[in-house]
Amino acid sequence: MASTNETGHNKNVANFNAVYHILEEMGPLYNPTNTKLQLSNLADFRNRLQASVTELNNKQPVYKNAVASRETAIAPLGKLMTKALNYAKSLDISSTDKENIAKQAKKIRGDQKPKALNPETKETEGISTSQMSYDSRLANLDAFTHQLASLYQYAPNEPEISIKQLQTMHAELTELSNTVNVAGNALITARKNRNQILYKDQTNIIQLVRDIKAYLKSLGDTAKPYYSAIVKLKFKEAYI
């Protein structure tokens, strides 16, 4: 389900397309002197807006797929940390070492598990926060592995919690997380570019529609049906 913000953005784009078609239908009756409101320039604006929307739509599944791959790969990590920790507790090592290993394992498992993000329901802050959370877990996994490797007693017969396997898992998760990071940054940029055209540029969708309404209203009764149709199309200035 799309977020309120994303739904609002998409509705604005759809409604602007509807406005453009109404103005086209007016034919020679629509003849503003403001060049920004002329159909040729509105067509250019609409094309740039659609290009930014297409770019965003292309980036979203790339990010979603990267997140899904990382989620699948990282899912066994918590149980592996528990197994490695319990094995370490069985060793003839100091209580201080055992406490330090336990602290690292807790950081990796996390009492507050980071949530998988859907690009359709999270904005820039959510993507960045999630990435920092995963980067932190991976940094702790690296520290945990080095800590175990420093103990000659840590030599399990179980291959899944061996130092080599923990190192391999860290490398694989790091690569997957980097892929998510790249895709997330691309998604942030694509969303920023779309919002720039929608709301932040000097010529933006909100200002254009206001000016179009004002012009149609100036035409009086001849343009009243078209004006009424456009007024029904709501444009929300989203918080971005």
C-alpha positions as CSV (number, residue, x, y, z in Angstrom):
1,M,0.0,0.0,0.0
2,A,1.4,3.4,-1.0
3,S,2.2,6.0,1.6
4,T,0.1,9.2,1.9
5,N,3.0,11.2,0.4
6,E,3.5,9.0,-2.6
7,T,-0.2,8.8,-3.3
8,G,-0.4,12.6,-3.2
9,H,2.5,13.0,-5.6
10,N,1.1,10.5,-8.0
11,K,-2.4,12.1,-7.8
12,N,-0.9,15.5,-8.6
13,V,0.8,14.0,-11.7
14,A,-2.4,12.3,-12.9
15,N,-4.4,15.4,-12.3
16,F,-2.0,17.6,-14.3
17,N,-2.3,15.2,-17.2
18,A,-6.1,15.7,-17.0
19,V,-5.7,19.5,-16.9
20,Y,-3.5,19.3,-20.0
21,H,-6.1,17.3,-21.9
22,I,-8.9,19.7,-20.9
23,L,-6.9,22.6,-22.2
24,E,-6.2,20.7,-25.5
25,E,-10.0,20.2,-25.8
26,M,-10.5,24.0,-25.6
27,G,-8.8,24.5,-28.9
28,P,-8.3,28.1,-30.0
29,L,-10.4,29.3,-27.0
30,Y,-7.3,28.6,-24.9
31,N,-4.8,31.3,-26.0
32,P,-2.9,32.8,-23.0
33,T,-0.2,35.4,-23.4
34,N,1.8,34.0,-20.5
35,T,4.2,31.8,-22.3
36,K,4.5,29.4,-19.4
37,L,0.8,28.6,-19.8
38,Q,0.9,28.0,-23.5
39,L,0.2,24.4,-24.5
40,S,3.7,23.9,-26.1
41,N,5.4,24.8,-22.9
42,L,2.9,22.8,-20.8
43,A,3.6,19.8,-23.0
44,D,7.4,20.3,-22.4
45,F,6.7,20.5,-18.6
46,R,4.5,17.4,-18.7
47,N,7.2,15.5,-20.6
48,R,9.9,16.4,-18.1
49,L,7.6,15.5,-15.3
50,Q,6.7,12.1,-16.8
51,A,10.4,11.4,-17.5
52,S,11.1,12.0,-13.8
53,V,8.2,9.7,-12.7
54,T,9.4,7.0,-15.1
55,E,12.9,7.2,-13.7
56,L,11.5,6.9,-10.2
57,N,9.4,4.0,-11.1
58,N,12.4,2.3,-12.6
59,K,14.5,2.8,-9.5
60,Q,11.9,1.5,-7.0
61,P,11.9,-2.2,-8.0
62,V,15.7,-2.2,-8.2
63,Y,15.8,-1.1,-4.6
64,K,13.0,-3.4,-3.5
65,N,14.8,-6.4,-5.0
66,A,18.1,-5.5,-3.4
67,V,16.5,-5.1,0.0
68,A,14.7,-8.5,-0.4
69,S,18.0,-10.2,-1.3
70,R,19.7,-8.7,1.7
71,E,16.8,-9.7,4.0
72,T,17.0,-13.3,2.8
73,A,20.8,-13.5,3.3
74,I,20.8,-11.8,6.7
75,A,17.9,-13.8,8.1
76,P,20.0,-16.7,9.6
77,L,22.5,-14.3,11.2
78,G,20.8,-14.1,14.6
79,K,20.7,-17.9,15.1
80,L,24.3,-18.2,14.0
81,M,25.3,-15.6,16.5
82,T,23.5,-17.5,19.2
83,K,25.2,-20.8,18.2
84,A,28.7,-19.1,18.0
85,L,28.1,-17.4,21.4
86,N,27.0,-20.6,23.1
87,Y,30.0,-22.4,21.7
88,A,32.3,-19.7,23.0
89,K,30.7,-20.0,26.4
90,S,31.7,-23.6,26.5
91,L,35.3,-22.8,26.0
92,D,38.0,-22.5,28.7
93,I,38.4,-18.7,28.3
94,S,38.1,-15.9,30.7
95,S,34.8,-14.5,31.9
96,T,35.8,-11.1,30.5
97,D,36.2,-12.6,27.0
98,K,32.8,-14.4,27.3
99,E,31.2,-11.1,28.4
100,N,32.7,-9.2,25.5
101,I,31.7,-11.9,23.0
102,A,28.1,-11.8,24.4
103,K,27.9,-8.0,24.1
104,Q,29.0,-8.2,20.4
105,A,26.5,-11.0,19.7
106,K,23.7,-8.9,21.2
107,K,24.6,-5.9,19.0
108,I,24.5,-8.1,15.9
109,R,21.2,-9.8,16.8
110,G,19.7,-6.5,17.9
111,D,16.9,-6.1,20.4
112,Q,15.3,-3.7,17.9
113,K,15.5,-5.5,14.6
114,P,15.7,-3.1,11.6
115,K,12.6,-3.1,9.4
116,A,12.8,-4.0,5.7
117,L,11.9,-0.9,3.7
118,N,9.6,-0.7,0.8
119,P,10.4,2.3,-1.4
120,E,6.7,2.9,-1.9
121,T,6.1,3.4,1.8
122,K,9.3,5.1,3.0
123,E,10.9,8.4,2.2
124,T,14.5,9.5,2.2
125,E,15.0,9.4,6.0
126,G,13.8,5.8,6.2
127,I,16.1,4.6,3.5
128,S,19.1,6.3,5.1
129,T,18.2,5.2,8.7
130,S,17.8,1.5,7.6
131,Q,21.2,1.6,5.8
132,M,23.0,2.9,8.8
133,S,21.4,0.2,10.9
134,Y,22.6,-2.6,8.6
135,D,26.1,-1.0,8.3
136,S,26.2,-1.0,12.1
137,R,25.3,-4.7,12.3
138,L,27.9,-5.6,9.8
139,A,30.6,-3.6,11.5
140,N,29.7,-5.5,14.7
141,L,29.8,-8.8,12.9
142,D,33.3,-8.0,11.7
143,A,34.4,-7.1,15.2
144,F,32.8,-10.2,16.6
145,T,34.6,-12.4,14.1
146,H,38.0,-10.8,14.8
147,Q,37.4,-11.2,18.5
148,L,36.7,-15.0,18.1
149,A,39.6,-15.3,15.8
150,S,41.9,-13.9,18.5
151,L,41.1,-16.9,20.7
152,Y,43.0,-20.1,19.7
153,Q,40.4,-22.1,21.7
154,Y,37.7,-21.0,19.2
155,A,37.9,-24.0,16.8
156,P,34.4,-25.4,16.4
157,N,33.8,-28.7,14.6
158,E,30.6,-27.1,13.2
159,P,31.5,-25.5,9.9
160,E,28.6,-22.9,9.9
161,I,30.2,-21.1,12.9
162,S,33.8,-21.4,11.9
163,I,35.9,-18.3,11.5
164,K,36.1,-18.9,7.8
165,Q,32.3,-19.2,7.4
166,L,31.7,-16.0,9.5
167,Q,34.2,-14.1,7.4
168,T,32.5,-15.4,4.2
169,M,29.1,-14.4,5.5
170,H,30.4,-10.9,6.4
171,A,31.8,-10.5,2.9
172,E,28.6,-11.6,1.3
173,L,26.4,-9.4,3.4
174,T,28.7,-6.4,2.9
175,E,28.4,-6.8,-0.9
176,L,24.6,-7.1,-0.7
177,S,24.3,-4.1,1.7
178,N,26.5,-2.1,-0.7
179,T,24.1,-3.0,-3.5
180,V,21.2,-1.8,-1.4
181,N,23.0,1.4,-0.5
182,V,23.7,2.2,-4.2
183,A,20.1,1.5,-5.1
184,G,18.8,3.5,-2.2
185,N,20.8,6.5,-3.1
186,A,19.6,6.3,-6.7
187,L,16.0,6.1,-5.4
188,I,16.6,9.1,-3.2
189,T,17.9,11.1,-6.2
190,A,15.1,10.0,-8.5
191,R,12.5,11.0,-5.9
192,K,14.3,14.4,-5.3
193,N,14.3,15.1,-9.1
194,R,10.6,14.4,-9.3
195,N,9.7,16.5,-6.3
196,Q,11.9,19.3,-7.7
197,I,9.7,19.6,-10.8
198,L,6.5,19.1,-8.9
199,Y,7.0,21.7,-6.1
200,K,10.4,23.4,-5.9
201,D,11.3,24.7,-9.4
202,Q,10.2,28.3,-10.2
203,T,7.8,26.8,-12.7
204,N,6.2,24.0,-10.7
205,I,2.9,22.1,-10.9
206,I,1.2,24.0,-8.1
207,Q,1.9,27.5,-9.5
208,L,1.1,26.4,-13.1
209,V,-2.4,25.1,-12.1
210,R,-3.1,28.3,-10.1
211,D,-2.2,30.5,-13.1
212,I,-4.2,28.3,-15.5
213,K,-7.3,28.6,-13.3
214,A,-6.9,32.4,-13.1
215,Y,-6.6,32.6,-16.9
216,L,-9.7,30.5,-17.5
217,K,-11.6,32.5,-15.0
218,S,-10.7,35.6,-16.9
219,L,-12.4,34.2,-20.0
220,G,-15.8,34.3,-18.3
221,D,-18.8,32.2,-19.3
222,T,-17.2,30.8,-22.5
223,A,-14.6,28.9,-20.5
224,K,-16.8,28.2,-17.5
225,P,-17.3,24.4,-18.3
226,Y,-13.6,23.9,-18.6
227,Y,-12.8,26.0,-15.6
228,S,-15.3,24.0,-13.5
229,A,-13.8,20.7,-14.7
230,I,-10.3,21.8,-13.7
231,V,-11.4,23.1,-10.3
232,K,-12.6,19.6,-9.5
233,L,-9.1,18.3,-9.9
234,K,-7.3,18.7,-6.5
235,F,-3.6,19.4,-6.2
236,K,-2.0,19.0,-2.8
237,E,1.3,20.7,-2.0
238,A,3.0,17.8,-0.3
239,Y,5.4,18.0,2.6
240,I,8.8,17.0,1.2
